[in-house]
């Protein structure tokens, strides 16, 4: 098993890109009122939970 490998940084960057695209689409649908009532409730709950969490602290260098 010595095939090509993906570094951890590359894997995280790729996953972050996919997540950012999905979040942008959900945000656009939410803003335009295109979400079903059930999904809108989920988005509202997640946004409320995010607001209630403390801001992440930067990592020490």
C-alpha distance matrix in Angstrom:
0.0 3.8 5.6 8.9 9.8 13.4 15.5 17.6 20.7 19.5 18.6 22.0 23.8 22.6 23.5 26.8 27.7 27.3 29.3 32.0 32.4 32.9 35.3 37.2 37.7 38.8 41.2 42.7 43.2 44.7 47.0 48.2 48.9 46.5 44.8 46.1 48.1 45.5 42.8 45.3 46.0 42.3 42.1 45.3 44.2 40.9 42.9 45.4 42.7 41.2 44.7 45.3 42.2 42.8 41.4 38.1 38.8 37.1 34.6 36.1 35.0
3.8 0.0 3.8 6.7 8.2 11.9 13.9 16.5 19.2 18.1 17.9 21.3 22.7 21.8 23.2 26.3 26.9 27.0 29.3 31.5 32.0 32.9 35.3 36.9 37.6 39.0 41.1 42.5 43.4 45.0 47.0 48.2 49.2 47.0 45.5 47.0 49.1 46.6 43.7 46.1 46.9 43.3 42.7 45.9 44.9 41.5 43.2 45.8 43.2 41.4 44.8 45.6 42.4 42.7 41.0 37.7 38.1 36.0 33.5 34.8 33.4
5.6 3.8 0.0 3.8 6.4 10.0 12.7 15.6 18.0 16.1 15.9 19.6 20.6 19.3 21.0 24.1 24.3 24.3 26.8 29.0 29.2 30.2 32.7 34.2 34.7 36.3 38.5 39.7 40.6 42.3 44.3 45.3 46.4 44.1 42.8 44.4 46.7 44.4 41.4 43.7 44.8 41.2 40.6 43.9 43.1 39.7 41.4 44.2 41.8 39.9 43.3 44.3 41.3 41.8 40.0 36.8 37.4 35.4 33.2 34.8 33.4
8.9 6.7 3.8 0.0 3.8 6.9 9.8 13.0 14.9 12.8 13.1 16.8 17.4 16.2 18.3 21.1 21.2 21.6 24.2 26.0 26.3 27.6 30.1 31.3 32.1 33.9 35.8 36.9 38.1 39.8 41.6 42.7 44.0 41.8 40.7 42.5 44.8 42.7 39.5 41.6 42.9 39.3 38.4 41.6 41.1 37.6 39.0 41.8 39.6 37.5 40.7 42.0 39.0 39.3 37.3 34.1 34.7 32.6 30.5 32.2 30.6
9.8 8.2 6.4 3.8 0.0 3.8 6.5 9.4 11.6 10.0 9.9 13.5 14.6 13.8 15.5 18.3 18.9 19.4 21.6 23.6 24.3 25.5 27.6 29.1 30.2 31.6 33.5 34.9 36.1 37.6 39.4 40.7 41.9 39.9 38.6 40.5 42.6 40.3 37.2 39.1 40.2 36.6 35.7 38.8 38.1 34.5 35.9 38.6 36.3 34.2 37.4 38.5 35.4 35.8 33.8 30.6 31.2 29.1 27.0 28.8 27.4
13.4 11.9 10.0 6.9 3.8 0.0 3.8 6.5 8.2 6.2 6.4 9.9 10.9 10.3 12.2 14.7 15.4 16.2 18.3 20.1 21.0 22.4 24.3 25.8 27.0 28.5 30.1 31.6 33.0 34.4 36.0 37.5 38.8 37.0 35.8 37.8 39.8 37.7 34.4 36.2 37.3 33.7 32.6 35.6 35.0 31.4 32.6 35.4 33.1 30.9 34.0 35.3 32.2 32.5 30.4 27.3 27.9 25.8 24.0 26.0 24.8
15.5 13.9 12.7 9.8 6.5 3.8 0.0 3.8 5.4 5.2 6.3 8.7 9.9 10.7 12.4 14.2 15.5 16.9 18.4 19.9 21.5 23.0 24.3 25.9 27.6 28.9 30.1 31.9 33.5 34.6 36.1 37.9 39.3 37.8 36.4 38.6 40.3 38.2 34.9 36.4 37.3 33.8 32.4 35.2 34.5 30.8 31.7 34.4 32.0 29.5 32.5 33.6 30.4 30.3 28.1 24.7 25.1 22.8 20.7 22.5 21.1
17.6 16.5 15.6 13.0 9.4 6.5 3.8 0.0 3.8 5.5 5.1 6.2 8.5 9.9 10.6 12.1 14.3 15.6 16.4 18.1 20.1 21.2 22.2 24.1 26.0 26.9 28.0 30.2 31.7 32.4 34.0 36.1 37.3 36.0 34.4 36.4 37.9 35.7 32.5 33.9 34.5 30.9 29.7 32.3 31.4 27.6 28.7 31.1 28.6 26.2 29.2 30.1 26.8 26.7 24.7 21.4 21.8 19.8 17.8 19.9 19.0
20.7 19.2 18.0 14.9 11.6 8.2 5.4 3.8 0.0 3.8 5.5 5.2 6.1 8.6 9.9 10.4 12.3 14.4 15.2 16.1 18.4 20.0 20.7 22.2 24.4 25.6 26.3 28.3 30.2 30.9 32.2 34.3 35.8 34.7 33.4 35.8 37.3 35.4 32.0 33.0 33.9 30.5 28.8 31.3 30.7 26.9 27.5 30.0 27.8 25.1 27.8 29.1 25.8 25.5 23.1 19.8 20.2 17.8 16.2 18.3 17.2
19.5 18.1 16.1 12.8 10.0 6.2 5.2 5.5 3.8 0.0 3.8 5.5 5.1 6.1 8.5 9.8 10.6 12.5 14.2 15.2 16.7 18.5 19.8 21.0 22.9 24.5 25.5 27.1 28.9 30.1 31.3 33.1 34.7 33.3 32.3 34.7 36.5 34.8 31.3 32.5 33.7 30.4 28.6 31.4 31.2 27.4 28.0 30.9 29.0 26.3 29.1 30.7 27.7 27.8 25.3 22.3 23.1 20.8 19.6 21.8 20.7
18.6 17.9 15.9 13.1 9.9 6.4 6.3 5.1 5.5 3.8 0.0 3.8 5.5 5.2 6.2 8.5 10.0 10.8 12.3 14.2 15.7 16.8 18.3 20.0 21.6 22.7 24.2 26.0 27.4 28.5 30.2 31.9 33.1 31.6 30.2 32.3 34.1 32.1 28.7 30.2 31.3 27.8 26.4 29.4 28.8 25.1 26.2 29.0 26.9 24.5 27.7 29.1 26.2 26.6 24.5 21.7 22.9 21.2 20.0 22.6 22.1
22.0 21.3 19.6 16.8 13.5 9.9 8.7 6.2 5.2 5.5 3.8 0.0 3.8 5.5 5.1 6.0 8.6 10.0 10.4 12.0 14.2 15.3 16.1 18.0 20.0 20.8 21.9 24.0 25.7 26.3 27.9 30.0 31.1 30.0 28.5 30.7 32.2 30.3 26.9 28.0 28.9 25.5 23.9 26.6 26.0 22.3 23.1 25.8 23.7 21.1 24.1 25.5 22.6 22.9 20.8 17.9 19.2 17.6 16.8 19.7 19.5
23.8 22.7 20.6 17.4 14.6 10.9 9.9 8.5 6.1 5.1 5.5 3.8 0.0 3.8 5.5 5.0 6.2 8.8 9.8 10.4 12.4 14.3 15.1 16.3 18.5 19.9 20.7 22.4 24.4 25.3 26.5 28.5 30.1 29.0 27.9 30.5 32.3 30.7 27.1 28.0 29.3 26.1 24.1 26.8 26.8 23.0 23.3 26.3 24.7 21.8 24.5 26.4 23.7 23.9 21.3 18.8 20.0 18.1 17.7 20.6 20.1
22.6 21.8 19.3 16.2 13.8 10.3 10.7 9.9 8.6 6.1 5.2 5.5 3.8 0.0 3.8 5.4 5.2 6.4 8.7 9.9 10.9 12.6 14.4 15.5 17.0 18.7 20.0 21.4 23.1 24.4 25.9 27.4 28.9 27.4 26.4 28.9 30.9 29.3 25.8 27.0 28.6 25.4 23.6 26.6 26.7 23.1 23.8 27.0 25.5 22.9 25.9 27.8 25.4 26.1 23.8 21.5 23.1 21.5 21.2 24.2 23.8
23.5 23.2 21.0 18.3 15.5 12.2 12.4 10.6 9.9 8.5 6.2 5.1 5.5 3.8 0.0 3.8 5.4 5.2 6.2 8.6 10.0 10.7 12.2 14.2 15.6 16.6 18.2 20.1 21.4 22.4 24.2 25.9 27.0 25.5 24.1 26.3 28.1 26.3 22.8 24.2 25.4 22.1 20.5 23.6 23.4 19.8 20.8 23.9 22.2 19.9 23.1 24.9 22.5 23.6 21.6 19.5 21.6 20.6 20.4 23.7 23.9
26.8 26.3 24.1 21.1 18.3 14.7 14.2 12.1 10.4 9.8 8.5 6.0 5.0 5.4 3.8 0.0 3.8 5.5 5.0 6.0 8.6 9.8 10.3 12.0 14.2 15.2 16.0 18.1 19.9 20.6 22.0 24.1 25.4 24.4 23.1 25.7 27.3 25.8 22.2 23.0 24.3 21.2 19.1 21.8 21.9 18.2 18.6 21.8 20.3 17.6 20.5 22.5 20.2 21.0 18.7 16.8 18.9 17.9 18.3 21.6 21.9
27.7 26.9 24.3 21.2 18.9 15.4 15.5 14.3 12.3 10.6 10.0 8.6 6.2 5.2 5.4 3.8 0.0 3.8 5.5 5.1 6.2 8.7 9.9 10.5 12.5 14.3 15.2 16.5 18.5 19.8 21.0 22.6 24.3 23.1 22.4 25.2 27.2 26.1 22.4 23.1 25.0 22.1 19.8 22.8 23.4 19.9 20.0 23.5 22.5 19.8 22.5 24.9 23.0 23.8 21.4 19.8 21.9 20.7 21.3 24.5 24.5
27.3 27.0 24.3 21.6 19.4 16.2 16.9 15.6 14.4 12.5 10.8 10.0 8.8 6.4 5.2 5.5 3.8 0.0 3.8 5.5 5.2 6.3 8.7 10.0 10.8 12.5 14.2 15.6 16.8 18.3 20.0 21.4 22.7 21.0 20.0 22.5 24.7 23.4 19.8 21.0 22.9 20.0 18.1 21.4 21.9 18.6 19.3 22.8 21.9 19.6 22.6 25.0 23.2 24.7 22.7 21.3 23.9 23.1 23.7 27.1 27.4
29.3 29.3 26.8 24.2 21.6 18.3 18.4 16.4 15.2 14.2 12.3 10.4 9.8 8.7 6.2 5.0 5.5 3.8 0.0 3.8 5.5 5.1 6.1 8.5 10.0 10.5 12.0 14.2 15.4 16.2 18.1 19.9 20.9 19.6 18.2 20.7 22.5 21.0 17.4 18.4 20.0 16.9 14.9 18.0 18.4 14.9 15.6 19.1 18.1 15.8 18.9 21.2 19.5 21.1 19.4 18.3 21.1 20.8 21.8 25.4 26.1
32.0 31.5 29.0 26.0 23.6 20.1 19.9 18.1 16.1 15.2 14.2 12.0 10.4 9.9 8.6 6.0 5.1 5.5 3.8 0.0 3.8 5.5 5.1 6.1 8.7 9.9 10.3 12.2 14.2 15.1 16.2 18.2 19.8 18.9 18.1 21.1 22.8 22.0 18.2 18.5 20.5 17.8 15.2 17.9 18.9 15.5 15.3 18.9 18.5 15.7 18.2 21.0 19.6 20.9 18.7 17.9 20.6 20.1 21.5 25.0 25.6
32.4 32.0 29.2 26.3 24.3 21.0 21.5 20.1 18.4 16.7 15.7 14.2 12.4 10.9 10.0 8.6 6.2 5.2 5.5 3.8 0.0 3.8 5.5 5.1 6.3 8.7 9.9 10.6 12.4 14.2 15.4 16.6 18.4 17.0 16.6 19.7 22.0 21.4 17.6 18.2 20.6 18.3 15.7 18.8 20.2 17.2 17.1 20.9 20.8 18.5 20.9 23.8 22.8 24.3 22.2 21.7 24.4 23.9 25.2 28.7 29.2
32.9 32.9 30.2 27.6 25.5 22.4 23.0 21.2 20.0 18.5 16.8 15.3 14.3 12.6 10.7 9.8 8.7 6.3 5.1 5.5 3.8 0.0 3.8 5.4 5.2 6.2 8.5 10.0 10.7 12.2 14.2 15.4 16.5 14.8 13.8 16.5 18.8 17.8 14.1 15.1 17.4 14.9 12.8 16.2 17.4 14.6 15.1 18.8 18.7 16.9 19.6 22.3 21.5 23.5 22.0 21.7 24.8 24.8 26.2 29.8 30.7
35.3 35.3 32.7 30.1 27.6 24.3 24.3 22.2 20.7 19.8 18.3 16.1 15.1 14.4 12.2 10.3 9.9 8.7 6.1 5.1 5.5 3.8 0.0 3.8 5.4 5.1 6.0 8.5 9.8 10.3 12.0 14.1 15.1 14.3 13.2 16.2 17.8 17.1 13.3 13.5 15.6 13.2 10.4 13.4 14.8 11.9 11.7 15.5 15.7 13.6 16.0 18.9 18.4 20.4 18.9 19.0 22.2 22.5 24.3 28.0 29.2
37.2 36.9 34.2 31.3 29.1 25.8 25.9 24.1 22.2 21.0 20.0 18.0 16.3 15.5 14.2 12.0 10.5 10.0 8.5 6.1 5.1 5.4 3.8 0.0 3.8 5.5 5.1 6.1 8.6 9.8 10.5 12.2 14.1 13.5 13.4 16.9 18.8 18.8 15.1 14.7 17.4 15.7 12.6 15.2 17.2 14.7 13.8 17.6 18.3 16.0 17.9 21.1 20.8 22.5 20.7 21.0 24.0 24.0 26.0 29.6 30.4
37.7 37.6 34.7 32.1 30.2 27.0 27.6 26.0 24.4 22.9 21.6 20.0 18.5 17.0 15.6 14.2 12.5 10.8 10.0 8.7 6.3 5.2 5.4 3.8 0.0 3.8 5.4 5.1 6.2 8.5 9.9 10.6 12.2 10.7 10.8 14.2 16.6 16.8 13.2 13.3 16.4 14.9 12.3 15.3 17.5 15.4 15.1 18.9 19.8 18.1 20.1 23.2 23.1 25.2 23.8 24.1 27.3 27.5 29.4 33.0 33.9
38.8 39.0 36.3 33.9 31.6 28.5 28.9 26.9 25.6 24.5 22.7 20.8 19.9 18.7 16.6 15.2 14.3 12.5 10.5 9.9 8.7 6.2 5.1 5.5 3.8 0.0 3.8 5.5 5.1 6.0 8.5 9.9 10.4 9.3 8.3 11.5 13.5 13.4 9.7 9.7 12.7 11.2 8.5 11.6 13.8 12.0 12.0 15.6 16.6 15.4 17.4 20.4 20.7 23.1 22.2 22.9 26.3 27.0 29.0 32.7 34.0
41.2 41.1 38.5 35.8 33.5 30.1 30.1 28.0 26.3 25.5 24.2 21.9 20.7 20.0 18.2 16.0 15.2 14.2 12.0 10.3 9.9 8.5 6.0 5.1 5.4 3.8 0.0 3.8 5.5 5.0 6.0 8.5 9.8 10.0 9.7 13.2 14.6 15.1 11.6 10.4 13.2 12.3 8.9 11.0 13.7 12.0 10.8 14.4 15.9 14.3 15.6 19.0 19.5 21.7 20.5 21.6 24.9 25.7 28.1 31.7 33.0
42.7 42.5 39.7 36.9 34.9 31.6 31.9 30.2 28.3 27.1 26.0 24.0 22.4 21.4 20.1 18.1 16.5 15.6 14.2 12.2 10.6 10.0 8.5 6.1 5.1 5.5 3.8 0.0 3.8 5.5 5.2 6.1 8.5 8.5 9.6 13.4 15.3 16.5 13.3 12.0 15.4 15.1 11.9 13.9 17.0 15.6 14.3 17.8 19.6 18.0 19.1 22.5 23.2 25.2 23.9 25.0 28.2 28.6 31.1 34.6 35.7
43.2 43.4 40.6 38.1 36.1 33.0 33.5 31.7 30.2 28.9 27.4 25.7 24.4 23.1 21.4 19.9 18.5 16.8 15.4 14.2 12.4 10.7 9.8 8.6 6.2 5.1 5.5 3.8 0.0 3.8 5.5 5.1 6.0 5.0 6.0 9.7 12.0 13.3 10.4 9.5 13.2 13.1 10.7 12.9 15.9 15.2 14.5 17.8 19.6 18.8 20.1 23.2 24.1 26.6 25.7 26.9 30.3 31.1 33.4 37.0 38.3
44.7 45.0 42.3 39.8 37.6 34.4 34.6 32.4 30.9 30.1 28.5 26.3 25.3 24.4 22.4 20.6 19.8 18.3 16.2 15.1 14.2 12.2 10.3 9.8 8.5 6.0 5.0 5.5 3.8 0.0 3.8 5.5 5.1 6.1 5.8 9.2 10.3 11.7 9.0 6.9 10.3 10.8 8.0 9.4 12.8 12.5 11.5 14.4 16.7 16.1 17.0 20.1 21.4 24.0 23.5 25.1 28.6 29.7 32.2 35.8 37.5
47.0 47.0 44.3 41.6 39.4 36.0 36.1 34.0 32.2 31.3 30.2 27.9 26.5 25.9 24.2 22.0 21.0 20.0 18.1 16.2 15.4 14.2 12.0 10.5 9.9 8.5 6.0 5.2 5.5 3.8 0.0 3.8 5.5 7.8 8.9 12.3 13.1 15.1 12.7 10.1 13.3 14.1 11.0 11.6 15.2 15.0 13.1 15.8 18.5 17.5 17.7 21.1 22.6 24.7 23.9 25.7 29.0 30.0 32.8 36.3 37.8
48.2 48.2 45.3 42.7 40.7 37.5 37.9 36.1 34.3 33.1 31.9 30.0 28.5 27.4 25.9 24.1 22.6 21.4 19.9 18.2 16.6 15.4 14.1 12.2 10.6 9.9 8.5 6.1 5.1 5.5 3.8 0.0 3.8 5.6 8.2 11.5 13.0 15.5 13.4 11.3 14.8 16.0 13.4 14.3 17.9 17.9 16.4 19.1 21.8 21.0 21.4 24.6 26.2 28.5 27.6 29.3 32.6 33.5 36.2 39.6 41.0
48.9 49.2 46.4 44.0 41.9 38.8 39.3 37.3 35.8 34.7 33.1 31.1 30.1 28.9 27.0 25.4 24.3 22.7 20.9 19.8 18.4 16.5 15.1 14.1 12.2 10.4 9.8 8.5 6.0 5.1 5.5 3.8 0.0 3.8 5.7 8.3 9.4 12.3 10.8 8.6 12.0 13.7 11.8 12.5 16.1 16.7 15.7 18.0 20.7 20.6 21.1 24.0 25.8 28.4 28.1 29.9 33.4 34.6 37.3 40.8 42.5
46.5 47.0 44.1 41.8 39.9 37.0 37.8 36.0 34.7 33.3 31.6 30.0 29.0 27.4 25.5 24.4 23.1 21.0 19.6 18.9 17.0 14.8 14.3 13.5 10.7 9.3 10.0 8.5 5.0 6.1 7.8 5.6 3.8 0.0 3.8 6.6 9.2 11.5 9.7 8.9 12.6 13.7 12.3 13.9 17.0 17.3 17.0 19.7 21.9 21.7 22.9 25.6 27.1 29.9 29.4 30.9 34.4 35.4 37.8 41.4 42.9
44.8 45.5 42.8 40.7 38.6 35.8 36.4 34.4 33.4 32.3 30.2 28.5 27.9 26.4 24.1 23.1 22.4 20.0 18.2 18.1 16.6 13.8 13.2 13.4 10.8 8.3 9.7 9.6 6.0 5.8 8.9 8.2 5.7 3.8 0.0 3.8 6.4 7.9 5.9 5.7 9.3 10.1 9.3 11.3 14.0 14.4 14.8 17.2 19.1 19.4 20.9 23.3 24.7 27.7 27.6 29.0 32.7 33.9 36.1 39.8 41.5
46.1 47.0 44.4 42.5 40.5 37.8 38.6 36.4 35.8 34.7 32.3 30.7 30.5 28.9 26.3 25.7 25.2 22.5 20.7 21.1 19.7 16.5 16.2 16.9 14.2 11.5 13.2 13.4 9.7 9.2 12.3 11.5 8.3 6.6 3.8 0.0 3.8 5.4 5.3 6.1 8.7 10.0 10.5 12.2 14.3 15.4 16.4 18.3 20.0 21.0 22.5 24.4 26.0 29.3 29.7 31.1 34.8 36.3 38.4 42.1 44.0
48.1 49.1 46.7 44.8 42.6 39.8 40.3 37.9 37.3 36.5 34.1 32.2 32.3 30.9 28.1 27.3 27.2 24.7 22.5 22.8 22.0 18.8 17.8 18.8 16.6 13.5 14.6 15.3 12.0 10.3 13.1 13.0 9.4 9.2 6.4 3.8 0.0 3.8 5.5 5.0 6.2 8.8 9.9 10.5 12.3 14.3 15.2 16.4 18.4 19.9 21.0 22.6 24.7 28.1 28.8 30.6 34.3 36.2 38.4 42.1 44.2
45.5 46.6 44.4 42.7 40.3 37.7 38.2 35.7 35.4 34.8 32.1 30.3 30.7 29.3 26.3 25.8 26.1 23.4 21.0 22.0 21.4 17.8 17.1 18.8 16.8 13.4 15.1 16.5 13.3 11.7 15.1 15.5 12.3 11.5 7.9 5.4 3.8 0.0 3.8 5.4 5.3 6.5 8.9 10.1 10.8 12.6 14.5 15.6 16.8 18.6 20.3 21.5 23.2 26.8 27.7 29.1 32.9 34.9 36.8 40.5 42.7
42.8 43.7 41.4 39.5 37.2 34.4 34.9 32.5 32.0 31.3 28.7 26.9 27.1 25.8 22.8 22.2 22.4 19.8 17.4 18.2 17.6 14.1 13.3 15.1 13.2 9.7 11.6 13.3 10.4 9.0 12.7 13.4 10.8 9.7 5.9 5.3 5.5 3.8 0.0 3.8 5.3 5.0 6.2 8.6 9.8 10.6 12.3 14.2 15.3 16.4 18.4 20.0 21.3 24.8 25.3 26.5 30.3 32.0 33.9 37.6 39.6
45.3 46.1 43.7 41.6 39.1 36.2 36.4 33.9 33.0 32.5 30.2 28.0 28.0 27.0 24.2 23.0 23.1 21.0 18.4 18.5 18.2 15.1 13.5 14.7 13.3 9.7 10.4 12.0 9.5 6.9 10.1 11.3 8.6 8.9 5.7 6.1 5.0 5.4 3.8 0.0 3.8 5.4 5.1 6.1 8.6 9.9 10.5 12.2 14.2 15.2 16.5 18.4 20.2 23.5 24.0 25.7 29.4 31.2 33.5 37.2 39.3
46.0 46.9 44.8 42.9 40.2 37.3 37.3 34.5 33.9 33.7 31.3 28.9 29.3 28.6 25.4 24.3 25.0 22.9 20.0 20.5 20.6 17.4 15.6 17.4 16.4 12.7 13.2 15.4 13.2 10.3 13.3 14.8 12.0 12.6 9.3 8.7 6.2 5.3 5.3 3.8 0.0 3.8 5.5 5.1 6.1 8.6 9.9 10.5 12.3 14.2 15.4 16.6 18.6 22.2 23.2 25.1 28.8 31.0 33.2 36.9 39.3
42.3 43.3 41.2 39.3 36.6 33.7 33.8 30.9 30.5 30.4 27.8 25.5 26.1 25.4 22.1 21.2 22.1 20.0 16.9 17.8 18.3 14.9 13.2 15.7 14.9 11.2 12.3 15.1 13.1 10.8 14.1 16.0 13.7 13.7 10.1 10.0 8.8 6.5 5.0 5.4 3.8 0.0 3.8 5.5 5.1 6.2 8.6 9.9 10.6 12.3 14.3 15.5 16.8 20.4 21.3 22.7 26.5 28.5 30.5 34.2 36.5
42.1 42.7 40.6 38.4 35.7 32.6 32.4 29.7 28.8 28.6 26.4 23.9 24.1 23.6 20.5 19.1 19.8 18.1 14.9 15.2 15.7 12.8 10.4 12.6 12.3 8.5 8.9 11.9 10.7 8.0 11.0 13.4 11.8 12.3 9.3 10.5 9.9 8.9 6.2 5.1 5.5 3.8 0.0 3.8 5.4 5.1 6.1 8.6 9.9 10.4 12.3 14.3 15.5 18.8 19.2 20.7 24.5 26.3 28.5 32.2 34.4
45.3 45.9 43.9 41.6 38.8 35.6 35.2 32.3 31.3 31.4 29.4 26.6 26.8 26.6 23.6 21.8 22.8 21.4 18.0 17.9 18.8 16.2 13.4 15.2 15.3 11.6 11.0 13.9 12.9 9.4 11.6 14.3 12.5 13.9 11.3 12.2 10.5 10.1 8.6 6.1 5.1 5.5 3.8 0.0 3.8 5.5 5.1 6.1 8.6 9.8 10.6 12.4 14.5 17.8 18.6 20.7 24.4 26.6 29.1 32.7 35.1
44.2 44.9 43.1 41.1 38.1 35.0 34.5 31.4 30.7 31.2 28.8 26.0 26.8 26.7 23.4 21.9 23.4 21.9 18.4 18.9 20.2 17.4 14.8 17.2 17.5 13.8 13.7 17.0 15.9 12.8 15.2 17.9 16.1 17.0 14.0 14.3 12.3 10.8 9.8 8.6 6.1 5.1 5.4 3.8 0.0 3.8 5.5 5.1 6.2 8.6 10.0 10.7 12.6 16.2 17.7 19.5 23.3 25.8 28.0 31.5 34.2
40.9 41.5 39.7 37.6 34.5 31.4 30.8 27.6 26.9 27.4 25.1 22.3 23.0 23.1 19.8 18.2 19.9 18.6 14.9 15.5 17.2 14.6 11.9 14.7 15.4 12.0 12.0 15.6 15.2 12.5 15.0 17.9 16.7 17.3 14.4 15.4 14.3 12.6 10.6 9.9 8.6 6.2 5.1 5.5 3.8 0.0 3.8 5.4 5.1 6.1 8.7 9.9 10.8 14.3 15.2 16.6 20.4 22.6 24.7 28.3 30.8
42.9 43.2 41.4 39.0 35.9 32.6 31.7 28.7 27.5 28.0 26.2 23.1 23.3 23.8 20.8 18.6 20.0 19.3 15.6 15.3 17.1 15.1 11.7 13.8 15.1 12.0 10.8 14.3 14.5 11.5 13.1 16.4 15.7 17.0 14.8 16.4 15.2 14.5 12.3 10.5 9.9 8.6 6.1 5.1 5.5 3.8 0.0 3.8 5.4 5.0 6.2 8.7 10.1 13.1 13.6 15.7 19.4 21.5 24.1 27.6 30.1
45.4 45.8 44.2 41.8 38.6 35.4 34.4 31.1 30.0 30.9 29.0 25.8 26.3 27.0 23.9 21.8 23.5 22.8 19.1 18.9 20.9 18.8 15.5 17.6 18.9 15.6 14.4 17.8 17.8 14.4 15.8 19.1 18.0 19.7 17.2 18.3 16.4 15.6 14.2 12.2 10.5 9.9 8.6 6.1 5.1 5.4 3.8 0.0 3.8 5.4 5.2 6.3 8.9 12.1 13.6 16.1 19.6 22.4 25.0 28.3 31.1
42.7 43.2 41.8 39.6 36.3 33.1 32.0 28.6 27.8 29.0 26.9 23.7 24.7 25.5 22.2 20.3 22.5 21.9 18.1 18.5 20.8 18.7 15.7 18.3 19.8 16.6 15.9 19.6 19.6 16.7 18.5 21.8 20.7 21.9 19.1 20.0 18.4 16.8 15.3 14.2 12.3 10.6 9.9 8.6 6.2 5.1 5.4 3.8 0.0 3.8 5.5 5.1 6.5 10.2 12.0 14.0 17.5 20.4 22.6 26.0 28.9
41.2 41.4 39.9 37.5 34.2 30.9 29.5 26.2 25.1 26.3 24.5 21.1 21.8 22.9 19.9 17.6 19.8 19.6 15.8 15.7 18.5 16.9 13.6 16.0 18.1 15.4 14.3 18.0 18.8 16.1 17.5 21.0 20.6 21.7 19.4 21.0 19.9 18.6 16.4 15.2 14.2 12.3 10.4 9.8 8.6 6.1 5.0 5.4 3.8 0.0 3.8 5.4 5.4 8.4 9.1 11.1 14.8 17.3 19.7 23.2 25.9
44.7 44.8 43.3 40.7 37.4 34.0 32.5 29.2 27.8 29.1 27.7 24.1 24.5 25.9 23.1 20.5 22.5 22.6 18.9 18.2 20.9 19.6 16.0 17.9 20.1 17.4 15.6 19.1 20.1 17.0 17.7 21.4 21.1 22.9 20.9 22.5 21.0 20.3 18.4 16.5 15.4 14.3 12.3 10.6 10.0 8.7 6.2 5.2 5.5 3.8 0.0 3.8 5.6 7.8 8.7 11.7 15.0 17.8 20.7 23.9 26.7
45.3 45.6 44.3 42.0 38.5 35.3 33.6 30.1 29.1 30.7 29.1 25.5 26.4 27.8 24.9 22.5 24.9 25.0 21.2 21.0 23.8 22.3 18.9 21.1 23.2 20.4 19.0 22.5 23.2 20.1 21.1 24.6 24.0 25.6 23.3 24.4 22.6 21.5 20.0 18.4 16.6 15.5 14.3 12.4 10.7 9.9 8.7 6.3 5.1 5.4 3.8 0.0 3.8 6.5 9.1 11.9 15.0 18.3 20.9 23.9 27.0
42.2 42.4 41.3 39.0 35.4 32.2 30.4 26.8 25.8 27.7 26.2 22.6 23.7 25.4 22.5 20.2 23.0 23.2 19.5 19.6 22.8 21.5 18.4 20.8 23.1 20.7 19.5 23.2 24.1 21.4 22.6 26.2 25.8 27.1 24.7 26.0 24.7 23.2 21.3 20.2 18.6 16.8 15.5 14.5 12.6 10.8 10.1 8.9 6.5 5.4 5.6 3.8 0.0 3.8 6.4 8.6 11.7 15.0 17.4 20.4 23.6
42.8 42.7 41.8 39.3 35.8 32.5 30.3 26.7 25.5 27.8 26.6 22.9 23.9 26.1 23.6 21.0 23.8 24.7 21.1 20.9 24.3 23.5 20.4 22.5 25.2 23.1 21.7 25.2 26.6 24.0 24.7 28.5 28.4 29.9 27.7 29.3 28.1 26.8 24.8 23.5 22.2 20.4 18.8 17.8 16.2 14.3 13.1 12.1 10.2 8.4 7.8 6.5 3.8 0.0 3.8 6.3 8.7 12.3 14.9 17.5 20.8
41.4 41.0 40.0 37.3 33.8 30.4 28.1 24.7 23.1 25.3 24.5 20.8 21.3 23.8 21.6 18.7 21.4 22.7 19.4 18.7 22.2 22.0 18.9 20.7 23.8 22.2 20.5 23.9 25.7 23.5 23.9 27.6 28.1 29.4 27.6 29.7 28.8 27.7 25.3 24.0 23.2 21.3 19.2 18.6 17.7 15.2 13.6 13.6 12.0 9.1 8.7 9.1 6.4 3.8 0.0 3.8 6.4 9.4 12.5 15.3 18.3
38.1 37.7 36.8 34.1 30.6 27.3 24.7 21.4 19.8 22.3 21.7 17.9 18.8 21.5 19.5 16.8 19.8 21.3 18.3 17.9 21.7 21.7 19.0 21.0 24.1 22.9 21.6 25.0 26.9 25.1 25.7 29.3 29.9 30.9 29.0 31.1 30.6 29.1 26.5 25.7 25.1 22.7 20.7 20.7 19.5 16.6 15.7 16.1 14.0 11.1 11.7 11.9 8.6 6.3 3.8 0.0 3.8 6.5 9.0 12.2 15.1
38.8 38.1 37.4 34.7 31.2 27.9 25.1 21.8 20.2 23.1 22.9 19.2 20.0 23.1 21.6 18.9 21.9 23.9 21.1 20.6 24.4 24.8 22.2 24.0 27.3 26.3 24.9 28.2 30.3 28.6 29.0 32.6 33.4 34.4 32.7 34.8 34.3 32.9 30.3 29.4 28.8 26.5 24.5 24.4 23.3 20.4 19.4 19.6 17.5 14.8 15.0 15.0 11.7 8.7 6.4 3.8 0.0 3.8 6.4 9.0 12.1
37.1 36.0 35.4 32.6 29.1 25.8 22.8 19.8 17.8 20.8 21.2 17.6 18.1 21.5 20.6 17.9 20.7 23.1 20.8 20.1 23.9 24.8 22.5 24.0 27.5 27.0 25.7 28.6 31.1 29.7 30.0 33.5 34.6 35.4 33.9 36.3 36.2 34.9 32.0 31.2 31.0 28.5 26.3 26.6 25.8 22.6 21.5 22.4 20.4 17.3 17.8 18.3 15.0 12.3 9.4 6.5 3.8 0.0 3.8 6.5 8.9
34.6 33.5 33.2 30.5 27.0 24.0 20.7 17.8 16.2 19.6 20.0 16.8 17.7 21.2 20.4 18.3 21.3 23.7 21.8 21.5 25.2 26.2 24.3 26.0 29.4 29.0 28.1 31.1 33.4 32.2 32.8 36.2 37.3 37.8 36.1 38.4 38.4 36.8 33.9 33.5 33.2 30.5 28.5 29.1 28.0 24.7 24.1 25.0 22.6 19.7 20.7 20.9 17.4 14.9 12.5 9.0 6.4 3.8 0.0 3.8 6.3
36.1 34.8 34.8 32.2 28.8 26.0 22.5 19.9 18.3 21.8 22.6 19.7 20.6 24.2 23.7 21.6 24.5 27.1 25.4 25.0 28.7 29.8 28.0 29.6 33.0 32.7 31.7 34.6 37.0 35.8 36.3 39.6 40.8 41.4 39.8 42.1 42.1 40.5 37.6 37.2 36.9 34.2 32.2 32.7 31.5 28.3 27.6 28.3 26.0 23.2 23.9 23.9 20.4 17.5 15.3 12.2 9.0 6.5 3.8 0.0 3.8
35.0 33.4 33.4 30.6 27.4 24.8 21.1 19.0 17.2 20.7 22.1 19.5 20.1 23.8 23.9 21.9 24.5 27.4 26.1 25.6 29.2 30.7 29.2 30.4 33.9 34.0 33.0 35.7 38.3 37.5 37.8 41.0 42.5 42.9 41.5 44.0 44.2 42.7 39.6 39.3 39.3 36.5 34.4 35.1 34.2 30.8 30.1 31.1 28.9 25.9 26.7 27.0 23.6 20.8 18.3 15.1 12.1 8.9 6.3 3.8 0.0
